[in-house]
Every structure is written in C-alpha cells, then in structure tokens.
C-alpha cells in the first residue's frame, strides 16, 4: 500500500492539500508569496504534484519544481515553515505519525531543488 493509498487516495490527498493550502495562504511568512497569483491554479498543480510523489497516478503537467520556484529566492526558513504547516495539518487530519514522517521525508527531498543557495556575500 502506497502513502497515497493510506492518505485516502485522490480524495484524501486532495482534501489534505486544500487544508494545507488554506493555512499557507494566511501564514505570515509564506502567504505573501502568493499575493497577486492565481492561487486556485497553484493549489490544483500542488495537489497533482503531491499525488504523484506519494505514489498515486501521474497527472502533473506543470513546470519543473526548480523552474517554478527559482524566482522566489526561497530560503531554508521558508521550507522549514512549509514543513511545519504540513505536520500540523496532517496531525489535525488524524494522519498517523508514521505517515506524517514519510510525507515530510518525501518533501524534504525537494529542499535542495526549492531553496536557493545563499552566496557567502550576503
Ligand atoms: C515540498 C514543497 C513544495 C511543493 C511540492 C510545491 C509545489 C508547487 C507546485 C506544483 C507549483 C506549481 C508550479 C506550476 O504551476 O507550474 C508551485 C508553485 C509555487 N510555489 Fe510551491 N511547492 C513547495 C514549496 C513551496 C514553498 C516553501 C513556497 C514558499 C512560499 C512555495 C511557493 C510557491 C509559489 C509562490 C508558487 C507560484 C510561483 C509562480 O507561479 O510565480 N512553494 N509549488
């Protein structure tokens, strides 16, 4: 059984991503990144992308993760905050601690892709 199945398949992942995304949109540090963007479309892409990561059917047709985040200049603190909200959301949705850990491990793999290296000059 994949993580996707244990999270409740398409409906479960979709519900979790929607709840996560609502929390991210109002987050003090993360929310402002999405001002003036089509958030519904981002949430839809985010759900498709995560379904595939967790072992569900591949439906994601958006840009590569590096390409879609590079211009944001994300730092470790943004990734940390994102993962913190993931943990809180899944805990509130009664996902098992083991599945939460596996989810975070999967998302951690994207850290080097999403976080822009800081030059020693700044
Ligand atoms: C593992 C963590 C993450 C995943 C899986 C993820 C996934 C995605 C996906 C699939 C898209 C849509 C790309 C497209 O439409 O082509 C996207 C866009 C975006 N993400 Fe993330 N993301 C993650 C972390 C973050 C973090 C930490 C931030 C910081 C706030 C962030 C901010 C954004 C923004 C602002 C966009 C829209 C960029 C634009 O269109 O200008 N993401 N993300």
Backbone and ligand atoms as CSV (ligand in chain L), in Angstrom:
chain,resi,resn,atom,element,x,y,z
A,1,UNK,N,N,0.849,-1.204,0.000
A,1,UNK,CA,C,0.000,0.000,0.000
A,1,UNK,C,C,0.885,1.256,0.000
A,2,UNK,N,N,0.619,2.147,-0.933
A,2,UNK,CA,C,1.446,3.355,-1.023
A,2,UNK,C,C,0.969,4.400,-0.006
A,3,UNK,N,N,1.819,5.386,0.198
A,3,UNK,CA,C,1.443,6.504,1.070
A,3,UNK,C,C,0.159,7.158,0.522
A,4,UNK,N,N,0.073,7.230,-0.787
A,4,UNK,CA,C,-1.118,7.784,-1.458
A,4,UNK,C,C,-2.384,7.047,-1.020
A,5,UNK,N,N,-2.326,5.717,-1.007
A,5,UNK,CA,C,-3.490,4.927,-0.576
A,5,UNK,C,C,-3.818,5.207,0.887
A,6,UNK,N,N,-2.759,5.233,1.714
A,6,UNK,CA,C,-3.012,5.411,3.149
A,6,UNK,C,C,-3.547,6.802,3.467
A,7,UNK,N,N,-3.201,7.783,2.632
A,7,UNK,CA,C,-3.722,9.139,2.870
A,7,UNK,C,C,-5.165,9.263,2.370
A,8,UNK,N,N,-5.688,8.182,1.774
A,8,UNK,CA,C,-7.087,8.191,1.344
A,8,UNK,C,C,-7.261,8.367,-0.153
A,9,UNK,N,N,-6.193,8.034,-0.915
A,9,UNK,CA,C,-6.283,8.110,-2.371
A,9,UNK,C,C,-6.475,9.543,-2.844
A,10,UNK,N,N,-7.040,9.680,-4.030
A,10,UNK,CA,C,-7.171,11.012,-4.641
A,10,UNK,C,C,-7.960,11.968,-3.737
A,11,UNK,N,N,-9.065,11.498,-3.189
A,11,UNK,CA,C,-9.912,12.371,-2.359
A,11,UNK,C,C,-9.180,12.795,-1.091
A,12,UNK,N,N,-8.445,11.849,-0.489
A,12,UNK,CA,C,-7.730,12.141,0.757
A,12,UNK,C,C,-6.613,13.147,0.538
A,13,UNK,N,N,-5.811,12.927,-0.507
A,13,UNK,CA,C,-4.700,13.838,-0.786
A,13,UNK,C,C,-5.255,15.217,-1.151
A,14,UNK,N,N,-6.314,15.218,-1.937
A,14,UNK,CA,C,-6.919,16.480,-2.345
A,14,UNK,C,C,-7.394,17.276,-1.129
A,15,UNK,N,N,-8.072,16.619,-0.216
A,15,UNK,CA,C,-8.579,17.289,0.988
A,15,UNK,C,C,-7.417,17.816,1.831
A,16,UNK,N,N,-6.362,17.002,1.954
A,16,UNK,CA,C,-5.211,17.411,2.761
A,16,UNK,C,C,-4.512,18.615,2.121
A,17,UNK,N,N,-4.354,18.579,0.795
A,17,UNK,CA,C,-3.671,19.683,0.111
A,17,UNK,C,C,-4.516,20.956,0.204
A,18,UNK,N,N,-5.821,20.826,0.113
A,18,UNK,CA,C,-6.685,22.003,0.230
A,18,UNK,C,C,-6.577,22.643,1.615
A,19,UNK,N,N,-6.580,21.803,2.649
A,19,UNK,CA,C,-6.462,22.312,4.023
A,19,UNK,C,C,-5.080,22.948,4.222
A,20,UNK,N,N,-4.046,22.243,3.765
A,20,UNK,CA,C,-2.676,22.762,3.859
A,20,UNK,C,C,-2.567,24.110,3.151
A,21,UNK,N,N,-3.152,24.191,1.966
A,21,UNK,CA,C,-3.022,25.402,1.159
A,21,UNK,C,C,-3.751,26.582,1.775
A,22,UNK,N,N,-4.900,26.314,2.404
A,22,UNK,CA,C,-5.633,27.391,3.083
A,22,UNK,C,C,-4.768,27.961,4.210
A,23,UNK,N,N,-4.075,27.073,4.910
A,23,UNK,CA,C,-3.230,27.532,6.024
A,23,UNK,C,C,-2.010,28.293,5.517
A,24,UNK,N,N,-1.451,27.838,4.404
A,24,UNK,CA,C,-0.263,28.510,3.856
A,24,UNK,C,C,-0.622,29.913,3.365
A,25,UNK,N,N,-1.820,30.032,2.776
A,25,UNK,CA,C,-2.213,31.339,2.212
A,25,UNK,C,C,-2.293,32.426,3.279
A,26,UNK,N,N,-2.649,32.054,4.528
A,26,UNK,CA,C,-2.767,33.056,5.593
A,26,UNK,C,C,-1.544,33.069,6.519
A,27,UNK,N,N,-0.519,32.267,6.169
A,27,UNK,CA,C,0.690,32.200,7.000
A,27,UNK,C,C,1.483,33.507,6.846
A,28,UNK,N,N,1.950,34.042,7.969
A,28,UNK,CA,C,2.646,35.340,7.934
A,28,UNK,C,C,3.855,35.330,7.016
A,29,UNK,N,N,4.654,34.281,7.067
A,29,UNK,CA,C,5.893,34.230,6.288
A,29,UNK,C,C,5.642,33.755,4.856
A,30,UNK,N,N,4.742,32.772,4.691
A,30,UNK,CA,C,4.565,32.126,3.383
A,30,UNK,C,C,3.464,32.761,2.531
A,31,UNK,N,N,2.406,33.251,3.177
A,31,UNK,CA,C,1.239,33.757,2.461
A,31,UNK,C,C,1.558,34.827,1.425
A,32,UNK,N,N,2.373,35.828,1.785
A,32,UNK,CA,C,2.622,36.935,0.855
A,32,UNK,C,C,3.257,36.523,-0.476
A,33,UNK,N,N,3.916,35.365,-0.524
A,33,UNK,CA,C,4.492,34.903,-1.796
A,33,UNK,C,C,3.406,34.713,-2.854
A,34,UNK,N,N,2.162,34.488,-2.393
A,34,UNK,CA,C,1.092,34.149,-3.333
A,34,UNK,C,C,0.196,35.329,-3.673
A,35,UNK,N,N,0.501,36.513,-3.108
A,35,UNK,CA,C,-0.288,37.695,-3.442
A,35,UNK,C,C,-0.243,37.879,-4.958
A,36,UNK,N,N,-1.356,38.243,-5.536
A,36,UNK,CA,C,-1.437,38.546,-6.967
A,36,UNK,C,C,-1.243,37.343,-7.892
A,37,UNK,N,N,-1.244,36.123,-7.345
A,37,UNK,CA,C,-1.138,34.941,-8.218
A,37,UNK,C,C,-2.484,34.225,-8.226
A,38,UNK,N,N,-2.666,33.349,-9.210
A,38,UNK,CA,C,-3.889,32.559,-9.295
A,38,UNK,C,C,-3.745,31.362,-8.342
A,39,UNK,N,N,-4.164,31.566,-7.090
A,39,UNK,CA,C,-3.885,30.561,-6.064
A,39,UNK,C,C,-4.611,29.247,-6.339
A,40,UNK,N,N,-5.833,29.315,-6.871
A,40,UNK,CA,C,-6.570,28.078,-7.152
A,40,UNK,C,C,-5.788,27.178,-8.106
A,41,UNK,N,N,-5.153,27.822,-9.093
A,41,UNK,CA,C,-4.394,27.030,-10.057
A,41,UNK,C,C,-3.151,26.417,-9.413
A,42,UNK,N,N,-2.495,27.198,-8.550
A,42,UNK,CA,C,-1.313,26.677,-7.854
A,42,UNK,C,C,-1.708,25.488,-6.976
A,43,UNK,N,N,-2.832,25.634,-6.276
A,43,UNK,CA,C,-3.293,24.563,-5.376
A,43,UNK,C,C,-3.599,23.294,-6.176
A,44,UNK,N,N,-4.203,23.475,-7.344
A,44,UNK,CA,C,-4.520,22.324,-8.191
A,44,UNK,C,C,-3.237,21.623,-8.648
A,45,UNK,N,N,-2.262,22.423,-9.087
A,45,UNK,CA,C,-0.977,21.852,-9.504
A,45,UNK,C,C,-0.275,21.172,-8.337
A,46,UNK,N,N,-0.343,21.839,-7.166
A,46,UNK,CA,C,0.311,21.298,-5.984
A,46,UNK,C,C,-0.301,19.930,-5.651
A,47,UNK,N,N,-1.627,19.815,-5.752
A,47,UNK,CA,C,-2.302,18.546,-5.446
A,47,UNK,C,C,-1.877,17.468,-6.445
A,48,UNK,N,N,-1.886,17.791,-7.739
A,48,UNK,CA,C,-1.482,16.809,-8.761
A,48,UNK,C,C,-0.044,16.354,-8.528
A,49,UNK,N,N,0.798,17.323,-8.199
A,49,UNK,CA,C,2.211,17.012,-7.998
A,49,UNK,C,C,2.395,16.071,-6.805
A,50,UNK,N,N,1.699,16.388,-5.693
A,50,UNK,CA,C,1.872,15.584,-4.479
A,50,UNK,C,C,1.251,14.203,-4.631
A,51,UNK,N,N,0.147,14.101,-5.353
A,51,UNK,CA,C,-0.446,12.780,-5.620
A,51,UNK,C,C,0.618,11.881,-6.260
A,52,UNK,N,N,1.332,12.417,-7.249
A,52,UNK,CA,C,2.360,11.621,-7.936
A,52,UNK,C,C,3.509,11.270,-6.998
A,53,UNK,N,N,3.958,12.234,-6.186
A,53,UNK,CA,C,5.057,11.976,-5.240
A,53,UNK,C,C,4.694,10.863,-4.266
A,54,UNK,N,N,3.423,10.843,-3.838
A,54,UNK,CA,C,3.015,9.880,-2.812
A,54,UNK,C,C,2.657,8.520,-3.401
A,55,UNK,N,N,2.808,8.369,-4.708
A,55,UNK,CA,C,2.597,7.043,-5.300
A,55,UNK,C,C,1.274,6.892,-6.016
A,56,UNK,N,N,0.568,7.982,-6.256
A,56,UNK,CA,C,-0.694,7.914,-7.000
A,56,UNK,C,C,-0.457,8.122,-8.481
A,57,UNK,N,N,-1.538,8.239,-9.248
A,57,UNK,CA,C,-1.398,8.420,-10.701
A,57,UNK,C,C,-0.739,9.756,-11.057
A,58,UNK,N,N,0.092,9.733,-12.093
A,58,UNK,CA,C,0.800,10.942,-12.525
A,58,UNK,C,C,-0.133,11.819,-13.350
A,59,UNK,N,N,-0.486,13.001,-12.835
A,59,UNK,CA,C,-1.331,13.899,-13.625
A,59,UNK,C,C,-0.698,15.281,-13.731
A,60,UNK,N,N,0.465,15.442,-13.057
A,60,UNK,CA,C,1.064,16.769,-13.009
A,60,UNK,C,C,1.649,17.166,-14.353
A,61,UNK,N,N,1.235,18.326,-14.850
A,61,UNK,CA,C,1.742,18.790,-16.142
A,61,UNK,C,C,2.309,20.203,-16.061
A,62,UNK,N,N,2.628,20.623,-14.847
A,62,UNK,CA,C,3.162,21.971,-14.673
A,62,UNK,C,C,4.662,22.027,-14.929
A,63,UNK,N,N,5.237,23.140,-14.557
A,63,UNK,CA,C,6.678,23.331,-14.745
A,63,UNK,C,C,7.455,22.503,-13.722
A,64,UNK,N,N,8.750,22.324,-13.977
A,64,UNK,CA,C,9.607,21.641,-13.023
A,64,UNK,C,C,9.687,22.444,-11.733
A,65,UNK,N,N,9.982,21.762,-10.635
A,65,UNK,CA,C,9.976,22.430,-9.326
A,65,UNK,C,C,11.042,23.517,-9.222
A,66,UNK,N,N,12.217,23.262,-9.818
A,66,UNK,CA,C,13.264,24.285,-9.734
A,66,UNK,C,C,12.822,25.525,-10.510
A,67,UNK,N,N,12.315,25.263,-11.682
A,67,UNK,CA,C,11.906,26.360,-12.564
A,67,UNK,C,C,10.785,27.197,-11.949
A,68,UNK,N,N,9.823,26.537,-11.285
A,68,UNK,CA,C,8.667,27.293,-10.786
A,68,UNK,C,C,8.944,28.018,-9.466
A,69,UNK,N,N,10.069,27.718,-8.802
A,69,UNK,CA,C,10.357,28.366,-7.515
A,69,UNK,C,C,11.594,29.247,-7.518
A,70,UNK,N,N,12.418,29.120,-8.544
A,70,UNK,CA,C,13.721,29.793,-8.541
A,70,UNK,C,C,13.604,31.298,-8.299
A,71,UNK,N,N,12.628,31.935,-8.989
A,71,UNK,CA,C,12.495,33.390,-8.888
A,71,UNK,C,C,12.044,33.857,-7.506
A,72,UNK,N,N,11.600,32.918,-6.662
A,72,UNK,CA,C,11.091,33.310,-5.338
A,72,UNK,C,C,12.226,33.538,-4.341
A,73,UNK,N,N,13.397,32.965,-4.626
A,73,UNK,CA,C,14.526,33.109,-3.708
A,73,UNK,C,C,14.250,32.492,-2.347
A,74,UNK,N,N,13.638,31.294,-2.344
A,74,UNK,CA,C,13.272,30.659,-1.070
A,74,UNK,C,C,14.505,30.308,-0.261
A,75,UNK,N,N,14.374,30.468,1.054
A,75,UNK,CA,C,15.451,30.122,1.980
A,75,UNK,C,C,15.005,28.942,2.833
A,76,UNK,N,N,15.958,28.403,3.607
A,76,UNK,CA,C,15.636,27.265,4.474
A,76,UNK,C,C,14.476,27.588,5.405
A,77,UNK,N,N,14.395,28.829,5.876
A,77,UNK,CA,C,13.326,29.169,6.816
A,77,UNK,C,C,11.939,29.024,6.171
A,78,UNK,N,N,11.859,29.259,4.854
A,78,UNK,CA,C,10.572,29.081,4.178
A,78,UNK,C,C,10.213,27.602,4.073
A,79,UNK,N,N,11.209,26.801,3.726
A,79,UNK,CA,C,10.979,25.348,3.643
A,79,UNK,C,C,10.618,24.797,5.034
A,80,UNK,N,N,11.329,25.263,6.061
A,80,UNK,CA,C,11.034,24.808,7.429
A,80,UNK,C,C,9.599,25.153,7.806
A,81,UNK,N,N,9.185,26.388,7.495
A,81,UNK,CA,C,7.829,26.826,7.838
A,81,UNK,C,C,6.798,25.995,7.079
A,82,UNK,N,N,7.081,25.736,5.800
A,82,UNK,CA,C,6.175,24.935,4.972
A,82,UNK,C,C,5.998,23.541,5.592
A,83,UNK,N,N,7.109,22.915,5.959
A,83,UNK,CA,C,7.040,21.559,6.520
A,83,UNK,C,C,6.358,21.557,7.887
A,84,UNK,N,N,6.518,22.641,8.624
A,84,UNK,CA,C,5.844,22.763,9.916
A,84,UNK,C,C,4.325,22.777,9.714
A,85,UNK,N,N,3.877,23.526,8.714
A,85,UNK,CA,C,2.431,23.588,8.433
A,85,UNK,C,C,1.943,22.219,7.927
A,86,UNK,N,N,2.781,21.530,7.148
A,86,UNK,CA,C,2.414,20.178,6.693
A,86,UNK,C,C,2.173,19.273,7.905
A,87,UNK,N,N,3.109,19.281,8.840
A,87,UNK,CA,C,2.966,18.443,10.048
A,87,UNK,C,C,1.692,18.770,10.818
A,88,UNK,N,N,1.478,20.070,11.038
A,88,UNK,CA,C,0.296,20.494,11.806
A,88,UNK,C,C,-0.997,20.058,11.119
A,89,UNK,N,N,-1.041,20.270,9.800
A,89,UNK,CA,C,-2.253,19.944,9.041
A,89,UNK,C,C,-2.546,18.452,9.109
A,90,UNK,N,N,-1.525,17.640,8.848
A,90,UNK,CA,C,-1.749,16.191,8.822
A,90,UNK,C,C,-2.080,15.669,10.216
A,91,UNK,N,N,-1.482,16.280,11.239
A,91,UNK,CA,C,-1.814,15.888,12.610
A,91,UNK,C,C,-3.288,16.171,12.877
A,92,UNK,N,N,-3.748,17.359,12.484
A,92,UNK,CA,C,-5.154,17.729,12.708
A,92,UNK,C,C,-6.106,16.860,11.902
A,93,UNK,N,N,-5.604,16.307,10.780
A,93,UNK,CA,C,-6.454,15.437,9.952
A,93,UNK,C,C,-6.349,13.973,10.392
A,94,UNK,N,N,-5.703,13.745,11.551
A,94,UNK,CA,C,-5.590,12.393,12.116
A,94,UNK,C,C,-4.798,11.411,11.258
A,95,UNK,N,N,-3.856,11.930,10.480
A,95,UNK,CA,C,-2.944,11.049,9.746
A,95,UNK,C,C,-1.974,10.451,10.778
A,96,UNK,N,N,-1.590,9.196,10.587
A,96,UNK,CA,C,-0.744,8.532,11.588
A,96,UNK,C,C,0.646,9.181,11.625
A,97,UNK,N,N,1.279,9.165,12.806
A,97,UNK,CA,C,2.608,9.766,12.937
A,97,UNK,C,C,3.610,9.204,11.923
A,98,UNK,N,N,3.527,7.903,11.634
A,98,UNK,CA,C,4.453,7.291,10.684
A,98,UNK,C,C,4.246,7.850,9.272
A,99,UNK,N,N,2.981,8.019,8.892
A,99,UNK,CA,C,2.690,8.564,7.559
A,99,UNK,C,C,3.078,10.035,7.473
A,100,UNK,N,N,2.952,10.748,8.581
A,100,UNK,CA,C,3.389,12.150,8.586
A,100,UNK,C,C,4.902,12.204,8.376
A,101,UNK,N,N,5.639,11.323,9.072
A,101,UNK,CA,C,7.095,11.303,8.912
A,101,UNK,C,C,7.474,10.989,7.468
A,102,UNK,N,N,6.788,10.004,6.878
A,102,UNK,CA,C,7.112,9.615,5.497
A,102,UNK,C,C,6.824,10.765,4.535
A,103,UNK,N,N,5.729,11.480,4.794
A,103,UNK,CA,C,5.380,12.629,3.954
A,103,UNK,C,C,6.481,13.686,4.037
A,104,UNK,N,N,6.914,13.974,5.266
A,104,UNK,CA,C,7.929,15.008,5.456
A,104,UNK,C,C,9.257,14.585,4.811
A,105,UNK,N,N,9.581,13.306,4.919
A,105,UNK,CA,C,10.813,12.806,4.288
A,105,UNK,C,C,10.746,13.016,2.774
A,106,UNK,N,N,9.596,12.694,2.181
A,106,UNK,CA,C,9.433,12.884,0.731
A,106,UNK,C,C,9.601,14.353,0.351
A,107,UNK,N,N,8.999,15.235,1.139
A,107,UNK,CA,C,9.048,16.668,0.811
A,107,UNK,C,C,10.439,17.245,1.068
A,108,UNK,N,N,11.124,16.708,2.100
A,108,UNK,CA,C,12.495,17.164,2.398
A,108,UNK,C,C,13.414,16.960,1.194
A,109,UNK,N,N,13.121,15.909,0.407
A,109,UNK,CA,C,13.963,15.629,-0.758
A,109,UNK,C,C,13.955,16.781,-1.742
A,110,UNK,N,N,12.897,17.602,-1.666
A,110,UNK,CA,C,12.796,18.730,-2.599
A,110,UNK,C,C,13.532,19.970,-2.099
A,111,UNK,N,N,13.997,19.937,-0.853
A,111,UNK,CA,C,14.639,21.137,-0.292
A,111,UNK,C,C,15.762,21.677,-1.189
A,112,UNK,N,N,16.708,20.804,-1.619
A,112,UNK,CA,C,17.803,21.341,-2.439
A,112,UNK,C,C,17.343,21.885,-3.794
A,113,UNK,N,N,16.157,21.466,-4.232
A,113,UNK,CA,C,15.630,21.947,-5.506
A,113,UNK,C,C,14.947,23.303,-5.325
A,114,UNK,N,N,14.293,23.480,-4.168
A,114,UNK,CA,C,13.469,24.669,-3.941
A,114,UNK,C,C,14.236,25.823,-3.318
A,115,UNK,N,N,15.168,25.483,-2.424
A,115,UNK,CA,C,15.883,26.535,-1.702
A,115,UNK,C,C,17.066,27.011,-2.528
A,116,UNK,N,N,17.133,28.303,-2.706
A,116,UNK,CA,C,18.214,28.902,-3.485
A,116,UNK,C,C,19.436,29.054,-2.599
A,117,UNK,N,N,20.593,28.537,-3.029
A,117,UNK,CA,C,21.788,28.644,-2.197
A,117,UNK,C,C,22.131,30.112,-1.952
A,118,UNK,N,N,22.493,30.417,-0.714
A,118,UNK,CA,C,22.858,31.795,-0.383
A,118,UNK,C,C,24.353,31.966,-0.625
A,119,UNK,N,N,24.701,33.013,-1.309
A,119,UNK,CA,C,26.133,33.247,-1.525
A,119,UNK,C,C,26.732,33.779,-0.228
A,120,UNK,N,N,28.021,33.550,-0.044
A,120,UNK,CA,C,28.660,33.968,1.203
A,120,UNK,C,C,28.735,35.489,1.288
A,121,UNK,N,N,28.405,36.146,0.184
A,121,UNK,CA,C,28.499,37.607,0.165
A,121,UNK,C,C,27.354,38.289,0.908
A,122,UNK,N,N,26.211,37.544,1.150
A,122,UNK,CA,C,25.112,38.272,1.805
A,122,UNK,C,C,24.724,37.740,3.169
L,1,LIG,C1,C,7.750,20.409,-0.989
L,1,LIG,C2,C,7.283,21.614,-1.033
L,1,LIG,C3,C,6.595,22.237,-2.233
L,1,LIG,C4,C,5.912,21.670,-3.273
L,1,LIG,C5,C,5.655,20.197,-3.548
L,1,LIG,C6,C,5.471,22.757,-4.126
L,1,LIG,C7,C,4.751,22.595,-5.301
L,1,LIG,C8,C,4.425,23.601,-6.166
L,1,LIG,C9,C,3.809,23.435,-7.456
L,1,LIG,C10,C,3.405,22.109,-8.066
L,1,LIG,C11,C,3.666,24.656,-8.009
L,1,LIG,C12,C,3.005,24.986,-9.350
L,1,LIG,C13,C,4.004,25.065,-10.467
L,1,LIG,C14,C,3.288,25.425,-11.755
L,1,LIG,O1,O,2.142,25.834,-11.719
L,1,LIG,O2,O,3.895,25.280,-12.810
L,1,LIG,C15,C,4.197,25.620,-7.073
L,1,LIG,C16,C,4.229,26.985,-7.272
L,1,LIG,C17,C,4.557,27.900,-6.293
L,1,LIG,N1,N,5.076,27.607,-5.050
L,1,LIG,FE1,FE,5.487,25.792,-4.349
L,1,LIG,N2,N,5.878,23.944,-3.582
L,1,LIG,C18,C,6.566,23.671,-2.428
L,1,LIG,C19,C,7.139,24.579,-1.567
L,1,LIG,C20,C,6.935,25.926,-1.624
L,1,LIG,C21,C,7.348,26.872,-0.603
L,1,LIG,C22,C,8.113,26.534,0.680
L,1,LIG,C23,C,6.940,28.086,-1.019
L,1,LIG,C24,C,7.128,29.381,-0.250
L,1,LIG,C25,C,6.146,30.207,-0.024
L,1,LIG,C26,C,6.285,27.925,-2.321
L,1,LIG,C27,C,5.741,28.939,-3.091
L,1,LIG,C28,C,5.242,28.781,-4.375
L,1,LIG,C29,C,4.811,29.892,-5.223
L,1,LIG,C30,C,4.809,31.387,-4.850
L,1,LIG,C31,C,4.402,29.343,-6.433
L,1,LIG,C32,C,3.899,30.094,-7.672
L,1,LIG,C33,C,5.085,30.584,-8.465
L,1,LIG,C34,C,4.649,31.433,-9.649
L,1,LIG,O3,O,3.774,30.976,-10.420
L,1,LIG,O4,O,5.175,32.539,-9.788
L,1,LIG,N3,N,6.311,26.598,-2.649
L,1,LIG,N4,N,4.645,24.951,-5.959
